[in-house]
Amino acid sequence: MRLTKLTTLAFMITDRVNVGQTEQVTAREVYTAIEDGTIFDWLANRGDLTFLEPVDKLELLIEWHDFYLIGLCPGRDGGWQDGWCVLLNYLLEGIQRRLGDPRYRLSEEMAVRLQ
């Protein structure tokens, strides 16, 4: 996935939060939407995601689910409270991983964890 798509999504979320167009969302709500596979339906109700192809959404869903499972963002146990911050953190983590290793790809192990 191109970094421009990741940054576009991060900018969209940041802009909506900045101008107060988003409701308060808990980390638990975001984690549940990731676990249920409905995160992009949820986000589409809050912004235009037409720049993401279905394969992009699947890639992010697998990646975010893996980040959740490995406890990347404290929040499952009372750390992070704001769901928008969790999403931004996941996007930034994905960007850093892609920049740090141009060969970074979702592993088969990550894909299996989603099932």
Legacy VTK file of the C-alpha trace (Angstrom):
# vtk DataFile Version 3.0
C-alpha trace
ASCII
DATASET POLYDATA
POINTS 115 float
0.000 0.000 0.000
1.262 3.432 -0.861
2.219 5.675 2.024
0.099 8.445 0.541
-3.023 6.416 1.303
-1.958 5.948 4.914
-1.158 9.622 5.346
-4.384 10.661 3.603
-6.387 8.611 6.094
-4.361 10.046 9.002
-4.924 13.604 7.728
-8.642 12.924 7.331
-8.954 11.698 10.917
-6.795 14.504 12.292
-8.783 17.134 10.407
-12.125 15.823 11.625
-10.926 15.655 15.220
-9.373 19.116 14.998
-12.548 20.829 13.816
-14.770 18.905 16.210
-16.616 16.918 13.544
-16.144 13.640 15.355
-17.965 12.253 18.299
-16.129 10.980 21.320
-15.066 7.403 20.575
-13.557 5.001 23.044
-10.638 2.738 22.306
-12.935 -0.213 23.072
-15.320 0.856 20.260
-12.427 0.969 17.798
-11.005 -2.370 18.947
-14.449 -3.969 18.637
-14.878 -2.613 15.092
-11.437 -3.969 14.171
-12.214 -7.367 15.701
-15.603 -7.506 13.958
-14.097 -6.413 10.639
-16.458 -3.426 10.481
-13.917 -0.655 11.050
-14.100 0.638 7.468
-17.900 0.711 7.467
-17.621 2.640 10.723
-15.043 5.044 9.262
-16.985 5.465 6.003
-19.878 6.842 8.050
-17.478 9.530 9.265
-15.527 10.411 6.133
-14.834 9.733 2.475
-12.814 6.543 2.034
-13.149 6.248 -1.739
-9.366 6.536 -2.073
-9.016 3.113 -0.423
-9.420 0.030 -2.594
-10.892 -3.144 -1.065
-7.392 -4.664 -0.964
-6.141 -1.606 0.963
-8.886 -2.044 3.527
-8.103 -5.729 3.904
-4.400 -4.980 4.339
-5.120 -2.384 7.025
-7.662 -4.593 8.751
-5.141 -7.433 8.988
-2.392 -5.082 10.136
-4.523 -3.302 12.737
-5.888 -6.600 14.028
-2.329 -7.823 14.464
-1.316 -4.586 16.200
-4.249 -5.076 18.555
-3.370 -8.713 19.263
0.251 -7.928 20.062
-0.857 -5.078 22.334
0.812 -2.353 20.295
-1.419 0.374 21.734
-2.027 0.240 25.393
-5.754 0.387 25.662
-7.044 -3.101 25.920
-6.244 -2.939 29.613
-7.109 0.654 30.399
-4.245 2.574 28.795
-5.369 4.602 25.803
-8.939 5.810 26.086
-9.543 7.717 22.844
-10.354 5.602 19.799
-9.231 8.258 17.326
-5.776 8.266 18.942
-5.605 4.495 18.592
-6.351 4.722 14.866
-3.781 7.470 14.365
-1.204 5.459 16.282
-1.883 2.392 14.122
-1.520 4.464 10.959
1.766 5.994 12.149
3.085 2.581 13.197
2.272 1.204 9.747
4.044 4.126 8.088
7.134 3.668 10.269
7.267 -0.056 9.539
7.023 0.535 5.806
9.670 3.267 5.876
11.982 1.272 8.135
11.889 -1.782 5.921
10.883 -1.307 2.271
10.282 -5.063 2.092
7.708 -4.876 4.913
4.688 -6.912 4.001
1.964 -8.455 6.016
3.134 -11.848 7.090
1.194 -15.043 6.621
1.074 -15.263 10.418
-0.685 -11.884 10.543
-3.247 -13.028 7.977
-3.894 -16.271 9.859
-4.522 -14.352 13.103
-7.408 -12.537 11.437
-9.291 -15.777 10.777
LINES 1 116
115 0 1 2 3 4 5 6 7 8 9 10 11 12 13 14 15 16 17 18 19 20 21 22 23 24 25 26 27 28 29 30 31 32 33 34 35 36 37 38 39 40 41 42 43 44 45 46 47 48 49 50 51 52 53 54 55 56 57 58 59 60 61 62 63 64 65 66 67 68 69 70 71 72 73 74 75 76 77 78 79 80 81 82 83 84 85 86 87 88 89 90 91 92 93 94 95 96 97 98 99 100 101 102 103 104 105 106 107 108 109 110 111 112 113 114
